[in-house]
C-alpha cells in the first residue's frame, strides 16, 4: 500500500464538493426542490428495495455471527485487538449513534406517541407503539448496516492486505481493477458522502447546541451564533484529529460515554425507577417479538405516507452514513474475530441505545400521559432541538443536567467531525492513517467551512437530502459487496479446513531435537541472538534444501531474509479467487514473548526489558502466525513441516477447483 496522497481521489473529491456546495449556496431553493423531488421519487418507488436491502443485511450479519465464518479473524491469525472493550465500545457509541440519542431520545418517542402511523394518538396503546417504533429505528437494523460495511473493509484490508478504503469491498468482483478508475470513483463517492454527511449534521447539530445555550443563558438563536459555535467545534475537532486516534478521538469518546452513563442513571434515579426498569424489559420483549413483522412492514394496505417520512428515511440515512461509520469501526476493530465483532457491534451499542430511548422516551411520555403536561408535547412537536432541555427542566438540578447535555452534544460533534476527517483522509491516502497533519486539518476545516457557509446562505437541507438520496446507488454496491464477502469467506474457510487436513503423521523425533535440547529451551528461555543463530544454522539450510528440490520440478521459488526471520515463497500463479493466496509462503519469524511470572504487571510488550522477554522461532503462513515454536527442531523436522504445510496448501487449492 502506498502512503502517498491519492491525487485522483483528493483533487476530484475537493472539486466536486466545492461545486455542489456552491450550487446549494447560490441556488438553495432550486437545489432543495430538486433533491427533495428526487428523494420523493425514490421513496415512493423504491421503499420496498430499501426495506429488502436492510433485511438482507441484518440476516447476513446474524448469519456471520453464528456460522463457521465467525471464527475468522479480522486480521492475521496471530493478531490481537488494538483496543480494550471499554475504548472500543466508547468509540463505536460516539461515532455511530451518540448525537442522534441527544437529538431524538426524547423527541421521537413523543412524536410517535402523539401521532402514531396507525390508530389514535395520546393513548396507552400509542405509548407502547411509540417505543416499539423507536426501538425498531435505532436497534439492530441500523447497527447491522454499519457492521456489514466494517466487516467487509476490515476483512479485505487486515486479512488480505488491501487498502482500508471503500474500493476494497469490490475486490472479489473486479480484482486489481479496484486500483483504477472504478476504485477511484467508489472512494470519491465515499469522500463526498462522508463530508456532506458530517457537514450537514454539524450544521443541524449546532442548532441544538445554540438552543441549549439559549435555554441556559439566553444566547440568541441566530446564524451568527451558530457559525461561532461551528468555528469552536471545528477548532476542537482539528486539535483532536491532529493528536491521532489513540489520544484525541479515544479520550473524547470515553469521556462522553461516562457523561452519557451518568445522565442516563440520573434520569433513572430521579424518575419512576421501577416503572422504567419494567418498561425497558417489556420494550425489549415487544421489539424482539415484532422484529420480523416490523422488518418487512411497508404499510402496503394502509393509506399512509408515514413510512416514507420515518422508516425509509432512517434506512437511507444509515446507509448513506455507513461508509464513514463502517470505515471508522473497521479501523478500530483489527484483531477481533467476526463473531466477536458482530455480537459486540450489534448487541452492546443496541442495548445501551434502547435503554436510553426507554429511560428518556418513557419518562417524556409519562409527563404528558400521566402528569398532564400537554404543553410539553407541543414544545417537542414545534421545536425538536429543544426537546431534551425542556424534558430535563421537569427534574431537579435541571440547570446542571442541561449543562451536561450541552457538553455532551458538543463533544459528540467534535468526535463526529474528527473521526469523519480521519476517515476522509484515509480514503484520499490509500487507506493510511499515518498522513501529514495538513491533510487531516484540511478536511476538518473543510467540514466547518461548508457548514458555516450553508447556514449563512441556506442549503443545508438540500445537501442533507442529496446525501440521503445517495443511499440508493450505494445500497446496490453494498449488496454486491456482501456477495463478494461471502465468496471470500468461503475461500478463507477452505484454507482453514485444508490446514486441518493431515495425510501423514510426523513423529516427535522427526520434528524436534533430542529431549535434552527441548528441555534446555524450556528452562533457559532463548535470547534473540540464539533464535537468530538457530534460524541461520538450522532453519535456513532446511528451507534451502526444500527450495532446491522444488526448483527441480520447475517451480518458481524465492527465499527472502529479513531482520525478523526467513521466508520461502512458492509462486503458483495469479488465477482464481485471491491470487495472492494461491502462492505458498512458509516463514520462520523471531517473536518475543514475556517470561512466565507469578506477578505479571500489565505493561505493553514494547515496554518490557530484555530480562523480561524470551524469543521463539514461530512459523508464519500467509494467514499469519501459527502459534507454535520450532526452536530446537532438527533440519529434517523443519523440512517435513514445510512439506506438510505445502501439501495442505495444495489440498486447499484442490478444494477451490
C-alpha positions in Angstrom: 0.0 0.0 0.0 1.4 3.4 -0.9 1.5 6.0 1.8 1.3 8.9 -0.7 -1.7 11.0 -1.3 -4.1 9.6 -3.9 -4.3 12.7 -6.0 -7.1 11.5 -8.3 -9.4 11.0 -5.3 -8.2 14.0 -3.3 -8.5 16.7 -6.0 -11.6 15.2 -7.8 -13.4 15.0 -4.5 -12.4 18.5 -3.5 -13.6 19.9 -6.8 -17.0 18.1 -6.8 -17.6 19.2 -3.1 -16.9 22.8 -3.9 -19.2 22.7 -7.0 -22.1 21.0 -5.0 -21.6 23.4 -2.1 -21.7 26.4 -4.4 -24.9 25.1 -6.1 -26.6 24.6 -2.7 -25.4 28.0 -1.5 -26.2 30.1 -4.6 -29.4 28.4 -5.5 -30.6 26.9 -2.2 -34.3 26.7 -3.1 -33.6 25.2 -6.5 -31.2 22.7 -5.0 -33.6 21.9 -2.2 -36.6 21.4 -4.5 -34.5 19.3 -6.9 -33.1 16.9 -4.3 -36.4 16.7 -2.5 -38.2 15.7 -5.7 -35.5 13.1 -6.3 -35.9 11.8 -2.8 -39.7 11.6 -3.1 -39.4 9.6 -6.3 -37.0 7.2 -4.6 -39.2 6.8 -1.5 -42.4 6.3 -3.5 -41.0 3.8 -5.9 -38.0 2.3 -4.1 -39.2 1.9 -0.5 -39.6 -1.9 -1.0 -36.0 -2.0 -2.1 -34.7 -0.2 0.9 -36.7 -2.5 3.3 -35.5 -5.6 1.5 -31.9 -4.4 1.4 -31.8 -3.7 5.1 -33.4 -7.1 5.9 -30.8 -8.9 3.8 -28.0 -7.1 5.5 -29.4 -7.9 9.0 -29.8 -11.6 8.1 -26.3 -11.7 6.6 -24.7 -10.2 9.8 -26.6 -12.5 12.1 -25.6 -15.5 9.9 -22.0 -14.4 10.1 -22.2 -14.3 13.9 -23.5 -17.9 14.3 -21.8 -19.6 11.3 -18.4 -21.2 11.0 -17.3 -17.9 9.4 -17.5 -16.3 12.9 -14.1 -17.8 13.8 -12.3 -15.9 11.2 -10.2 -13.0 12.4 -10.3 -9.5 11.0 -6.6 -9.7 10.6 -3.9 -12.3 10.6 -4.4 -15.4 12.8 -1.9 -14.2 15.4 -3.4 -10.7 15.6 -4.9 -9.3 18.8 -7.4 -6.5 19.4 -5.9 -3.0 19.3 -8.3 -1.5 21.9 -9.8 -2.7 25.1 -13.5 -3.4 25.2 -14.3 -0.1 27.0 -12.4 2.1 24.5 -13.8 0.1 21.6 -17.4 0.4 22.8 -16.9 4.1 23.6 -15.7 4.9 20.0 -18.5 2.7 18.5 -21.0 4.7 20.5 -19.7 8.1 19.7 -19.2 7.6 16.0 -22.3 5.6 15.4 -25.3 7.0 17.3 -24.2 9.4 20.0 -25.6 12.6 18.7 -28.8 11.0 17.5 -29.6 10.0 21.0 -29.4 13.5 22.3 -31.5 14.8 19.4 -34.2 12.1 19.2 -34.0 10.4 22.6 -37.0 12.5 23.8 -38.4 13.8 20.6 -39.0 10.6 18.6 -41.0 8.6 21.2 -43.1 11.7 22.0 -43.9 12.3 18.3 -44.9 8.7 17.7 -47.0 8.8 20.8 -48.8 11.9 19.7 -49.1 10.8 16.0 -48.8 7.1 15.5 -48.7 5.6 12.0 -52.0 3.8 12.6 -54.7 4.4 15.3 -55.4 7.1 17.8 -52.6 9.1 19.5 -52.1 10.1 23.2 -53.2 6.7 24.5 -51.6 3.8 26.4 -51.5 1.8 23.2 -49.9 4.6 21.2 -47.3 4.9 24.1 -46.4 1.2 23.7 -46.3 1.5 19.9 -44.1 4.6 20.1 -41.4 2.8 21.9 -41.6 -0.2 19.6 -41.2 2.0 16.6 -38.3 3.9 18.2 -36.6 0.7 19.1 -37.1 -0.5 15.5 -35.5 2.6 14.0 -32.5 2.7 16.4 -31.9 -1.0 17.0 -30.3 -3.9 15.3 -31.0 -2.8 11.7 -29.0 0.4 12.0 -26.0 -1.3 13.6 -26.2 -4.2 11.1 -25.7 -1.7 8.3 -22.6 -0.3 10.0 -21.4 -3.7 10.9 -21.5 -5.2 7.4 -19.6 -2.3 5.9 -17.0 -2.6 8.6 -16.6 -6.3 8.3 -16.1 -6.1 4.5 -13.5 -3.3 4.8 -11.7 -4.9 7.8 -11.6 -8.4 6.3 -10.2 -7.3 3.0 -7.8 -4.8 4.5 -6.4 -6.6 7.5 -6.6 -10.2 6.3 -5.8 -9.7 2.6 -3.6 -6.5 2.7 -5.9 -4.4 0.6 -6.3 -0.6 1.2 -8.6 0.3 4.1 -10.9 2.2 1.7 -14.3 1.5 0.2 -12.8 0.3 -3.1 -11.6 -2.9 -1.4 -15.2 -4.1 -1.0 -15.3 -4.8 -4.7 -12.1 -6.8 -4.9 -13.7 -10.2 -5.2 -15.7 -9.0 -8.2 -13.3 -6.9 -10.2 -9.9 -7.9 -8.8 -7.0 -5.5 -9.3 -9.3 -3.1 -11.2 -10.0 -1.5 -7.8 -6.8 0.3 -8.2 -8.1 2.0 -11.4 -10.9 4.4 -12.3 -13.6 2.2 -10.8 -11.8 2.2 -7.4 -11.2 5.9 -7.6 -14.9 6.6 -8.3 -16.0 4.5 -5.3 -13.7 6.3 -3.0 -14.7 9.7 -4.4 -18.3 8.8 -3.7 -17.4 7.9 -0.1 -15.5 11.1 0.4 -18.3 13.3 -0.9 -21.0 11.4 1.1 -18.9 11.5 4.3 -18.0 15.1 4.1 -21.6 16.3 3.3 -23.0 13.9 5.9 -20.7 15.3 8.6 -21.1 18.9 7.5 -24.9 18.8 7.4 -25.0 17.0 10.8 -22.6 19.7 12.1 -24.9 22.4 10.8 -28.1 21.0 12.3 -26.3 19.9 15.5 -25.1 23.4 16.3 -28.8 24.4 16.2 -29.3 22.1 19.2 -26.3 23.5 20.9 -27.4 27.0 20.2 -30.9 26.1 21.5 -29.4 24.7 24.7 -27.2 27.8 25.3 -30.3 29.9 24.6 -32.3 27.9 27.1 -29.5 28.1 29.7 -28.1 31.6 29.2 -30.3 33.4 26.7 -27.7 33.3 24.0 -29.6 34.3 20.8 -30.5 31.6 18.3 -29.1 33.0 15.1 -26.9 32.2 12.2 -24.1 34.3 13.7 -24.2 32.3 17.0 -24.3 29.0 15.1 -21.3 30.0 12.9 -19.3 30.9 16.0 -20.2 27.5 17.5 -19.1 25.7 14.3 -15.8 27.6 14.4 -15.3 26.5 18.1 -16.3 22.9 17.4 -14.1 22.7 14.3 -11.1 24.1 16.2 -11.6 21.4 18.9 -12.0 18.7 16.2 -8.9 19.9 14.4 -6.9 19.7 17.6 -8.3 16.2 18.3 -7.6 14.9 14.8 -4.0 16.1 14.9 -3.3 14.2 18.1 -4.4 10.9 16.4 -6.9 8.1 17.1 -5.3 6.8 20.2 -5.3 10.1 22.0 -7.9 12.6 20.8 -10.8 10.5 19.5 -10.3 7.7 22.0 -10.2 10.0 25.1 -13.1 12.2 24.0 -15.2 9.1 23.3 -14.5 7.6 26.7 -15.3 11.0 28.4 -18.6 11.2 26.5 -19.6 7.6 27.3 -19.0 8.4 31.0 -21.2 11.5 30.8 -23.9 9.6 28.9 -24.0 6.9 31.6 -24.2 9.5 34.4 -27.0 11.4 32.7 -28.8 8.1 32.0 -28.5 7.0 35.6 -29.7 10.4 36.8 -32.9 10.1 34.7 -33.4 6.6 36.0 -33.0 7.5 39.7 -34.8 10.9 39.6 -37.7 9.4 37.6 -40.0 6.5 38.2 -37.2 3.9 38.6 -39.3 0.7 38.9 -41.5 1.7 36.0 -38.6 2.5 33.8 -36.9 -0.8 34.5 -40.2 -2.7 33.9 -40.7 -0.7 30.7 -37.2 -1.5 29.5 -37.7 -5.2 29.8 -41.2 -5.1 28.2 -40.0 -2.8 25.4 -37.2 -5.3 24.6 -39.7 -8.1 24.5 -42.1 -6.2 22.3 -39.2 -5.3 20.0 -38.0 -8.9 19.8 -41.4 -10.4 19.2 -42.3 -7.9 16.4 -38.8 -7.8 14.8 -39.7 -10.0 11.8 -43.0 -8.3 11.2 -41.6 -4.8 11.5 -38.6 -5.6 9.3 -40.9 -6.3 6.3 -43.8 -4.0 7.1 -44.3 -1.4 4.3 -47.9 -0.4 5.4 -48.9 -1.5 1.9 -52.5 -2.0 3.0 -52.9 1.3 4.9 -53.2 4.6 3.1 -50.4 6.4 4.9 -47.2 8.1 3.9 -45.8 7.7 7.4 -43.2 5.0 6.4 -41.7 7.3 3.8 -41.2 10.1 6.3 -39.7 7.9 9.0 -38.5 4.3 8.4 -37.4 4.7 4.8 -35.6 8.0 5.6 -33.9 6.3 8.6 -32.7 3.3 6.4 -31.5 5.7 3.7 -29.7 7.8 6.3 -28.0 4.8 8.0 -26.9 3.5 4.5 -25.6 6.9 3.4 -23.7 7.3 6.7 -22.3 3.7 6.6 -19.2 4.4 4.5 -18.0 6.8 7.2 -19.1 4.9 10.3 -18.2 1.5 8.8 -14.7 2.5 7.8 -14.1 4.1 11.2 -15.4 0.9 13.0 -13.2 -1.2 10.8 -10.2 0.9 11.7 -10.7 0.3 15.4 -11.6 -3.4 15.2 -8.5 -5.1 13.9 -7.7 -8.4 15.5 -11.2 -9.3 16.6 -13.0 -12.4 15.3 -16.1 -11.9 13.1 -18.2 -13.4 15.8 -16.8 -11.2 18.5 -17.1 -8.2 16.2 -20.7 -8.8 15.1 -22.0 -9.6 18.6 -20.2 -6.6 20.0 -21.3 -4.2 17.4 -24.9 -5.4 17.3 -25.7 -6.1 21.0 -23.8 -3.7 23.2 -24.5 -0.4 21.4 -28.0 -1.5 20.7 -28.7 -2.5 24.3 -27.4 0.9 25.5 -29.3 2.8 22.8 -32.6 1.1 23.7 -32.0 1.7 27.4 -31.5 5.4 26.6 -34.7 5.5 24.5 -36.7 3.8 27.2 -35.5 6.0 30.1 -35.8 9.3 28.2 -38.7 8.3 25.9 -41.0 6.6 28.5 -40.2 9.4 31.1 -41.2 12.1 28.5 -44.4 10.3 27.5 -45.3 9.9 31.2 -45.1 13.7 31.6 -47.8 14.0 29.0 -49.9 10.9 29.6 -49.8 10.7 33.4 -48.8 14.1 34.7 -50.8 16.1 32.2 -48.1 18.3 30.8 -49.8 18.7 27.4 -47.8 21.8 26.6 -44.6 19.8 26.8 -45.8 17.6 23.9 -46.5 20.7 21.8 -43.0 22.1 22.6 -41.4 18.8 21.3 -43.5 18.9 18.1 -42.7 22.5 17.4 -39.0 22.5 18.3 -37.2 19.2 18.2 -33.7 20.6 19.2 -35.2 22.0 22.5 -36.9 18.7 23.4 -34.2 17.3 25.7 -33.7 20.6 27.5 -37.5 21.1 28.1 -37.6 17.5 29.3 -34.7 18.0 31.8 -36.5 21.0 33.2 -39.0 18.7 34.9 -36.3 17.2 37.1 -34.2 18.5 39.9 -30.9 20.1 39.1 -32.1 21.0 35.7 -29.5 23.7 35.2 -26.7 21.3 35.9 -28.1 18.4 33.8 -28.7 20.8 30.9 -25.1 21.9 31.0 -24.0 18.3 30.9 -26.4 17.6 28.0 -24.9 20.6 26.1 -21.3 19.5 26.8 -22.3 16.0 25.5 -23.7 17.4 22.3 -20.6 19.5 21.7 -18.2 16.5 22.4 -20.3 14.2 20.2 -19.9 16.6 17.3 -16.3 17.0 18.0 -15.8 13.2 17.8 -18.0 13.0 14.7 -16.0 15.8 13.0 -12.5 14.5 13.9 -13.4 10.8 13.1 -15.0 12.0 9.9 -11.9 13.9 9.0 -9.7 10.9 9.7 -11.9 8.6 7.5 -11.9 11.1 4.6 -8.1 11.5 4.9 -7.7 7.7 4.8 -10.0 7.5 1.7 -7.7 10.0 0.0 -4.5 8.3 1.2 -4.9 4.7 0.0 -6.2 3.7 3.5 -3.3 5.0 5.5 -3.9 7.0 8.7 -0.3 8.0 9.3 -0.5 11.0 7.0 0.7 14.6 7.1 -1.1 16.8 9.6 -2.1 19.3 6.9 -4.3 16.7 5.2 -6.3 16.0 8.4 -6.6 19.7 9.1 -7.7 20.3 5.5 -10.8 18.1 5.9 -11.6 19.1 9.4 -11.6 22.8 8.5 -13.4 22.0 5.2 -16.4 20.4 7.1 -16.7 23.5 9.3 -16.4 26.0 6.4 -19.0 24.3 4.3 -21.4 24.0 7.3 -20.9 27.7 8.1 -21.5 28.9 4.6 -24.6 26.8 4.2 -26.0 28.1 7.5 -25.5 31.7 6.4 -27.0 31.4 2.9 -29.2 28.3 3.2 -28.7 25.0 1.5 -28.1 22.6 4.4 -31.5 20.9 3.8 -30.6 20.4 0.1 -27.3 18.7 0.9 -28.8 16.5 3.6 -31.5 15.4 1.1 -28.8 14.7 -1.5 -26.8 12.6 0.9 -29.9 10.5 1.8 -30.7 10.1 -1.9 -27.2 8.7 -2.5 -28.2 5.7 -0.3 -30.0 4.1 -3.3 -26.9 3.5 -5.5 -24.7 2.7 -2.5 -27.2 0.1 -1.3 -26.8 -1.7 -4.7 -23.0 -1.6 -4.2 -23.4 -2.9 -0.7 -25.5 -5.9 -1.8 -22.9 -6.8 -4.4 -20.1 -6.4 -1.8 -22.0 -8.8 0.6 -22.0 -11.4 -2.2 -18.2 -10.8 -2.7 -17.6 -11.1 1.0 -19.4 -14.5 1.2 -17.2 -15.7 -1.7 -14.1 -14.6 0.0 -15.1 -16.1 3.4 -15.7 -19.4 1.6 -12.1 -19.3 0.3 -10.8 -18.5 3.8 -12.7 -21.4 5.4 -11.5 -23.7 2.7 -7.9 -22.6 3.6 -8.5 -23.3 7.3 -10.0 -26.7 6.6 -7.0 -27.6 4.4 -4.7 -26.8 7.3 -6.6 -29.4 9.3 -6.0 -32.0 6.5 -3.1 -34.2 7.5 -2.5 -37.3 5.4 0.7 -38.1 7.2 1.7 -38.0 10.9 5.1 -36.5 11.5 6.6 -38.0 14.7 8.1 -36.1 17.5 11.5 -37.5 16.8 11.5 -36.1 13.3 10.1 -32.7 14.4 12.5 -31.9 17.2 15.9 -32.4 18.5 16.7 -34.7 21.4 14.8 -34.4 24.7 17.6 -32.6 26.5 17.7 -29.9 23.8 14.0 -29.4 24.1 14.2 -29.2 27.9 17.1 -26.7 27.7 14.9 -24.4 25.5 12.1 -24.6 28.0 14.2 -23.8 31.0 16.8 -21.3 29.7 14.4 -19.1 27.6 16.3 -18.4 24.4 17.6 -14.9 23.6 17.0 -13.1 20.4 20.6 -13.9 19.2 20.2 -17.6 20.0 17.0 -17.7 17.9 18.6 -15.8 15.0 21.6 -18.2 15.2 19.2 -21.2 15.1 17.4 -19.7 12.0 20.7 -19.2 10.2 22.3 -22.5 11.1 19.2 -24.9 11.1 16.1 -23.3 9.5 17.9 -21.6 6.6 19.6 -24.7 5.3 16.4 -26.7 5.8 14.4 -24.1 3.8 17.1 -24.0 1.1 17.0 -27.8 0.7 13.2 -27.7 0.2 13.6 -24.8 -2.2 16.2 -26.6 -4.3 14.0 -29.7 -4.5 11.0 -27.6 -5.6 13.2 -25.9 -8.3 14.0 -29.3 -9.8 10.3 -29.6 -10.5 10.4 -26.3 -12.4 8.6 -24.3 -9.7 9.2 -20.6 -9.2 10.6 -20.4 -5.7 12.1 -17.5 -3.7 13.9 -17.3 -0.4 13.9 -13.9 1.4 15.9 -13.0 4.6 14.6 -10.1 6.8 15.6 -8.7 10.2 13.0 -10.8 11.9 13.3 -14.1 10.0 13.4 -16.0 6.8 10.6 -16.9 4.3 10.1 -19.4 1.5 7.6 -18.4 -1.2 6.4 -20.8 -4.0 4.7 -18.9 -6.7 1.7 -20.9 -8.0 0.0 -18.3 -10.3 -2.3 -15.4 -10.1 -5.6 -17.1 -11.2 -8.7 -17.9 -9.2 -10.0 -16.4 -6.0 -7.5 -14.1 -4.3 -4.4 -14.7 -6.5 -2.0 -13.8 -3.7 -3.5 -16.6 -1.5 -2.7 -19.2 -4.2 1.0 -18.7 -3.5 2.6 -20.8 -0.7 4.5 -18.9 2.0 6.4 -20.5 4.9 8.2 -18.1 7.2 10.2 -18.7 10.4 10.0 -15.5 12.4 11.7 -14.3 15.6 8.8 -13.5 18.0 9.3 -12.0 21.6 7.2 -13.4 24.4 7.0 -12.5 28.1 8.6 -14.9 30.6 6.1 -16.6 32.9 5.8 -14.9 36.2 3.5 -15.1 39.3 3.3 -11.4 39.4 2.7 -10.1 35.9 2.1 -6.4 35.5 0.2 -5.0 32.6 2.9 -3.4 30.6 2.9 -3.4 26.8 5.3 -5.9 25.2 7.3 -3.0 23.7 7.8 -1.6 27.2 9.4 -4.8 28.5 13.1 -5.1 29.3 15.2 -7.8 27.6 15.3 -9.6 31.0 11.6 -9.9 31.0 11.4 -11.4 27.4 12.5 -14.6 25.7 12.3 -15.4 22.0 10.7 -18.1 19.8 11.1 -19.2 16.2 7.4 -19.1 15.2 6.1 -20.4 11.9 4.0 -17.9 9.9 1.9 -18.8 6.9 0.2 -16.4 4.6 -2.7 -16.4 7.1 -0.5 -15.2 9.9 1.3 -16.7 12.9 0.6 -20.4 13.7 1.5 -20.0 17.3 4.0 -22.9 17.6 7.7 -22.6 18.2 10.2 -24.7 16.2 13.3 -23.5 18.2 15.4 -26.6 18.7 13.9 -28.6 15.8 16.2 -30.6 13.6 16.7 -29.7 9.9 14.8 -32.9 9.0 11.9 -31.8 11.2 11.7 -28.4 9.6 11.8 -29.9 6.1 9.0 -32.2 7.0 7.0 -29.3 8.5 7.4 -27.3 5.3 6.3 -30.3 3.1 3.4 -30.9 5.4 2.1 -27.3 5.1 2.8 -27.4 1.4 0.7 -30.5 1.0 -2.1 -28.9 3.0 -1.9 -25.8 0.8 -2.2 -27.9 -2.4 -5.2 -29.6 -0.8 -6.7 -26.1 -0.2 -6.3 -25.2 -3.9 -7.9 -28.6 -4.8 -10.9 -27.7 -2.6 -11.4 -24.5 -4.6 -11.2 -26.1 -8.0 
